[in-house]
Amino acid sequence: MSLSTMTLGRALPAEAGKSRLGAFLSSLGQSFLAAQQARADRVVRPYLARVPEAELKQLGFSSEEIGEIRNSRHLPVVRWV
């Protein structure tokens, strides 16, 4: 029996391109992940600003990243997290 007779001539879902729902959910998921990463960066940055530069380099931060972290030195540390 062929696949076309089993599906009565309709296209199989695997043959169809990415659905609009799938594209929307993928976009929504990516936006959510980006927002969560930005929130985590905002929470952690004041703590990282207190760490000595040598330790930050050992953790793998570049000089540019350390400079950006130092700009966040005067942000309040969030204690409720």
N, C-alpha and C positions, 0 to 999 in steps of 0.2 A: 504494500500500500504506500502511495507517495505521501509526502508531507502536505501537499496542497489539498488532497482529498480529506485528510484528517482535520484540517483547519477550515474547510469549506471555502478555500480561496483567500482567506484573510492572511495578512502578513503576520509572521511570528514576531513576538516582542523583541527577540534577539536581533532580528533583521532591521527593525525600525531604528532610527537615529535616537539621540538623546531626547527624551520627552521634555516638554516645558516644565512639568512638575519636577522632574529630576534636575533640570538646570536651575530652577528656582531654589530647590532644597540645597543644592550644592553651593549656590551663591549665598544663601542664608547661613549655611554652616561655616563658610569661609569668613563671612562678616562677623559671626559670633566668635570664632577663634581669634580673629584680629583684635576684637574688642577686649577679649579676655587677656590676650598677650599685652595689650597696651595698659590694662589695669594692673597686671602683675608687674610690669616695668615701673609704673608710677609708685607702687607700694615698696618695691625692693630698692629703688634708686637711692633714697636717703640713707638706707643702711649701707649700701655699697660705698657711698660717699665718705663714710667713716672708716673704711678699711684702708690701710696703708697702700701706697702705690706699688710697692714691691709684691705684696700679696695679690693685688689685682692682676699684675703681670703674670704671676704664677698660675692664676686661674685662667689665663688665656686672653685677657682683654688687651686690645691694642692701645697705643698712645692716644689715638683719636677718641676711642671709646672712654678711656679714663678721663680725658678732658671733658667729655659730655657728662660723665658721672659727677665730676667735680663741680659742674655748673649747678647740680641739684643739691649741693651741700647744705644749703640753707632752708631746704624744704622741711616741714615738720615731719617727724617720724610718726607713723600711724601705729597706735598701740592697741587698737581694738581688733586687729586682724587675728 
